[in-house]
Amino acid sequence: MLVYKVVVGELYTNCYLAVDEKTSQTLIIDPGDNADKIINRILDHKLKPVAIINTHAHPDHMLANYEVKQKFSIPVYAHEKDKIMFKSGALFFGSMGYSAKISPDHYIKDGQVFDFGESSLKVLHTPGHSPGGICLYDGDKILFSGDTLFKDGVGRVDLPGGSLSALSNSIKDKIFKLPKDTVVYPGHGMQTTIYAEEMNVARELL
């Protein structure tokens, strides 16, 4: 699997293009803003998008959903536990100046597998940063962690639906049980590994 990162928006969100090397079929993970920038990267590499997946329903991870969906005629997926934030986004984030056409086409569940070409990503429901927060794992050595786990830290829990205990359990019970050399691609900042985060501030917060 190839991974391309496109940094977008005011909060420098990482939008990822997970690409099957043989077929160029691509999952677009967290198109958070700057739709043209994402679309141009896809066109430059001659990729074949098949779906958009939001790791959670915060605006900085989904503001470009509509434009990217329309460009490539592909569905948008997100976890059902974040449904209220998609349905009532203005209630949660209107005061921050966010508004967008963001409703997903399908809600997904823990354990669901997305196949694209000869590659696949499995949904790991990791609530804490938001009720419907997810990570996506390739079953080998790649994890897209959204805002659950970062290099040198974990996701904030002071936004609507956040829970420190849920986040702690998600990281301990799911993420830290993955192979230690798994490369973690977070929603913001630089990539890291499971081992590195077990050894630093993330461990201290749990």
C-alpha positions in Angstrom: 0.0 0.0 0.0 1.2 3.5 -0.9 0.3 6.4 1.4 0.2 10.0 0.3 -0.3 12.8 2.8 -2.0 16.1 2.0 -1.9 18.7 4.8 -5.1 20.8 4.6 -6.9 23.6 6.5 -6.2 26.0 9.3 -5.5 23.2 11.7 -3.1 21.4 9.4 -5.1 18.2 9.2 -3.6 15.2 7.5 -5.7 13.9 4.7 -4.4 10.6 3.5 -4.6 8.8 0.2 -4.3 5.0 0.9 -3.5 3.5 -2.5 -3.5 0.0 -3.7 -0.2 -0.3 -5.7 -1.4 -2.7 -8.3 -4.8 -1.1 -9.2 -4.4 2.5 -8.0 -7.7 2.2 -6.3 -7.7 4.7 -3.4 -9.4 5.4 -0.1 -9.5 9.1 0.8 -9.2 9.4 4.6 -10.3 12.7 6.2 -10.6 15.3 3.4 -10.6 18.1 6.0 -10.4 21.2 3.7 -8.8 22.5 0.5 -10.7 20.2 -1.8 -8.8 21.5 -4.9 -5.5 20.5 -3.2 -6.7 17.0 -2.5 -8.3 16.6 -6.0 -5.1 17.8 -7.7 -2.9 15.3 -5.9 -5.3 12.5 -6.9 -5.2 13.6 -10.5 -1.5 14.1 -10.5 -0.9 10.5 -9.4 -3.7 9.2 -11.7 -5.4 7.5 -8.7 -8.8 5.9 -8.7 -10.8 6.9 -5.6 -13.4 4.5 -4.4 -14.6 6.0 -1.1 -14.1 8.7 1.5 -13.7 7.7 5.1 -13.9 10.1 8.0 -12.1 9.0 11.1 -14.5 11.2 13.1 -17.0 14.0 12.6 -15.0 17.1 13.6 -15.1 19.7 10.9 -11.4 19.9 10.3 -11.6 16.2 9.1 -14.6 16.5 6.7 -15.0 20.0 5.3 -14.0 18.9 1.8 -16.3 15.8 1.9 -18.9 17.3 -0.5 -16.5 18.7 -3.1 -14.4 15.5 -3.3 -17.4 13.3 -3.3 -19.0 15.3 -6.2 -15.7 15.3 -8.2 -15.2 11.5 -8.1 -18.8 10.3 -7.6 -17.9 8.2 -4.5 -19.6 7.5 -1.2 -18.7 9.0 2.2 -18.4 6.7 5.3 -18.2 7.5 9.0 -19.0 5.7 12.2 -22.6 5.6 13.3 -21.8 6.9 16.8 -20.9 10.3 15.4 -24.2 10.5 13.6 -25.5 13.3 15.8 -22.5 15.5 14.9 -23.2 15.0 11.2 -26.9 15.7 11.7 -26.5 18.7 14.0 -23.0 20.0 13.2 -24.1 23.6 13.6 -25.1 22.9 17.1 -21.6 21.7 18.0 -19.4 23.8 15.8 -21.4 26.7 14.4 -19.9 29.0 17.0 -16.5 28.2 15.5 -17.6 29.4 12.1 -17.9 25.9 10.5 -20.6 25.0 8.0 -20.5 22.4 5.3 -22.4 19.8 3.4 -21.1 16.9 5.4 -23.7 14.1 5.7 -22.1 10.6 5.0 -23.8 8.2 2.7 -23.2 5.2 4.9 -22.5 4.6 8.6 -19.9 2.0 9.5 -19.2 -0.3 12.4 -16.3 -1.8 14.3 -14.6 -4.6 12.4 -15.9 -3.5 9.0 -13.4 -4.1 6.2 -12.8 -1.9 3.2 -11.3 -3.7 0.3 -9.8 -1.7 -2.5 -7.8 -3.5 -5.2 -5.7 -6.0 -3.4 -5.5 -3.9 -0.3 -7.8 -3.6 2.7 -8.3 -1.5 5.8 -10.2 -2.7 8.9 -12.2 -0.3 11.1 -11.2 -0.2 14.7 -13.8 1.8 16.8 -11.7 3.9 19.2 -14.0 6.3 21.0 -12.7 9.0 23.3 -11.8 11.9 21.1 -15.4 11.6 19.8 -18.0 8.8 20.3 -17.5 7.6 16.8 -13.8 7.9 16.4 -12.1 5.2 14.4 -8.7 4.0 13.3 -8.1 2.1 10.1 -5.6 -0.8 10.2 -4.2 -2.7 7.2 -3.7 -6.0 9.2 0.0 -5.7 9.0 2.0 -2.6 9.7 0.0 0.5 8.9 -2.5 2.4 11.2 -4.4 5.5 10.3 -5.2 6.8 13.8 -7.3 9.9 13.2 -7.2 12.0 16.3 -7.0 9.1 18.7 -3.2 8.9 18.9 -0.5 11.3 17.8 3.3 11.5 17.9 4.0 12.4 21.5 0.4 12.6 22.6 -3.3 11.6 22.4 -6.4 13.3 21.2 -8.2 16.0 23.2 -11.3 15.0 25.1 -12.8 18.4 25.9 -15.0 18.7 22.8 -18.6 17.4 22.7 -18.7 13.7 23.2 -15.1 13.4 24.4 -14.1 11.0 27.2 -10.7 10.4 28.7 -11.7 7.0 30.1 -13.0 5.9 26.7 -9.9 7.2 25.0 -7.6 5.4 27.4 -9.4 2.2 26.9 -9.3 2.5 23.2 -5.6 3.0 23.1 -4.8 0.3 25.7 -7.2 -2.3 24.5 -6.9 -1.9 20.7 -4.1 0.3 19.5 -1.3 -0.8 21.9 -2.1 -4.5 21.1 -1.0 -4.0 17.5 2.5 -5.0 16.5 5.1 -2.6 18.0 6.6 -1.6 14.7 3.2 -0.6 13.2 3.6 2.8 11.5 1.0 5.3 12.8 -0.3 8.0 10.5 -2.1 10.5 12.8 -4.7 13.1 12.0 -2.2 15.9 12.7 1.5 16.1 12.8 4.2 13.6 11.9 4.0 9.8 11.7 5.2 7.6 14.6 5.1 4.0 15.7 3.2 2.0 18.3 6.4 1.3 20.2 7.4 5.0 20.3 4.1 6.1 21.8 4.1 3.4 24.4 7.4 4.8 25.6 6.4 8.5 25.8 3.7 10.9 26.9 0.9 8.8 25.6 1.7 6.1 28.1 1.9 8.7 30.9 -1.6 9.9 30.1 -3.2 6.4 30.3 
